[in-house]
Amino acid sequence: MASLCRGHLSGQALLFVQLLLLPVALLLCAHGAPAATGKIKISAVFMFGDSIVDPGNNNNRLTEAKADFPPYGQDFPGGVATGRFSNGKVPGDMFASGFGIKKLLPPYIGDDLQLSDLPTGVAFASGGSGYDPLTSIPATATSSTGQLELFLEYKERLKALVGEEETARVISEGIYFTVMGSNDLANNYFLLPLRRHQYDLPSYVNFLVSSAVNFTMKLNEMGARRIGFIGIPPIGCCPSQKVLGSRECEPLRNQAAQLFNTKITKEIHRLNEEQSVPGSKFAYLDIYYNLLDLIQRPQFYGFKEVAEGCCGSTVLNAAIFIKYHHACPNVNDYIFWDSFHPTEKAYSIVVEKLFQQNMHDLM
Ligand SMILES: *[C@@H]1O[C@H](CO)[C@@H](O)[C@H](O)[C@H]1NC(C)=O
């Protein structure tokens, strides 16, 4: 079942990208551009963010936010626990395969990185990270600023490998995604006292939006021209965030996520209009309503369980706390794998929707 989903996703998504690109190519040709430049090329995929897209950057860190042991990865090729926070692949892998670039998007940090992977992209994402610099400290994750520093280091390594000119091509033809904010809200603002003491919720959301915009602009200044900004999911619906004993989503956390998403959408529009780096494209990609739809219409997507995680549902049913625990026997019935993270099946449905909805804004 899981492998069927994967095949289905990459095939569909790829076809869709091809359909999308065709009219663009025709348009460019009609305007007299040489045919060769009429084709939009994607050289590489780069992923910044938190555990939603971390494929194992935290493996050698002293942190609770890691997933390189069973039952994580039970449905990953070979059944290996790579550090991905799910039973199988995570969205970065699905983006890379959807664009026809490669099957998996590897972590940048670690001894397993193959040099041959550098020119087609890597993930800098780190479980526990956020746009607020304070969020990564208790999680000992790589902060959003730290991830940008890794990107600078990556560029130097790529230059040493393929030279200046080819590096410039890879960087400018790459497609970049960022996914953070869940930890800023769920594990910082709503859990720890400091930020709540400093900010009420709307002002904290404004602070996060400003941090996210600054992050996006810095990435843009570093050479990223096409940036997909993925919003905050309905974190109030994660099993760990629900009111104890209730199957309902926690409303305040969901409202905070929606408020952030609404504001950042406007900022993304503004960035597109202002174009501080000419030729840049920014797109807001919605994970909130796309995931919520699975939670509200589970039968439509073939899910049976929306409230519980396959590995458990309390805050202690994720990351190192479930080391060597048993997973549920029927993971494909579940939207959530652990108490925070969706299953591979849920991710693949959401990513396929993103390809269909607004990936063309980045082309
Ligand atoms: C974002 O950058 C602006 C301009 O440099 C600065 O004034 C603002 O404080 C920054 N926002 C955050 C949250 O750091």
The ligand as an SDF file (V2000), in Angstrom:
LIG
                    3D

 14 14  0  0  0  0  0  0  0  0999 V2000
   13.4120   41.9520   10.4050 C   0  0  0  0  0  0  0  0  0  0  0  0
   14.2620   42.8820    9.7480 O   0  0  0  0  0  0  0  0  0  0  0  0
   13.9250   44.2340    9.9980 C   0  0  0  0  0  0  0  0  0  0  0  0
   14.7940   45.1000    9.0890 C   0  0  0  0  0  0  0  0  0  0  0  0
   16.1340   44.7580    9.2220 O   0  0  0  0  0  0  0  0  0  0  0  0
   14.1160   44.5440   11.4780 C   0  0  0  0  0  0  0  0  0  0  0  0
   13.7600   45.8670   11.7520 O   0  0  0  0  0  0  0  0  0  0  0  0
   13.2190   43.6020   12.2800 C   0  0  0  0  0  0  0  0  0  0  0  0
   13.4430   43.7720   13.6580 O   0  0  0  0  0  0  0  0  0  0  0  0
   13.5000   42.1510   11.9170 C   0  0  0  0  0  0  0  0  0  0  0  0
   12.5150   41.3090   12.5820 N   0  0  0  0  0  0  0  0  0  0  0  0
   12.8410   40.4200   13.5040 C   0  0  0  0  0  0  0  0  0  0  0  0
   11.7250   39.6880   14.1500 C   0  0  0  0  0  0  0  0  0  0  0  0
   13.9860   40.1970   13.8460 O   0  0  0  0  0  0  0  0  0  0  0  0
  1  2  1  0
  1 10  1  0
  2  3  1  0
  3  4  1  0
  3  6  1  0
  4  5  1  0
  6  7  1  0
  6  8  1  0
  8  9  1  0
  8 10  1  0
 10 11  1  0
 11 12  1  0
 12 13  1  0
 12 14  2  0
M  END
$$$$
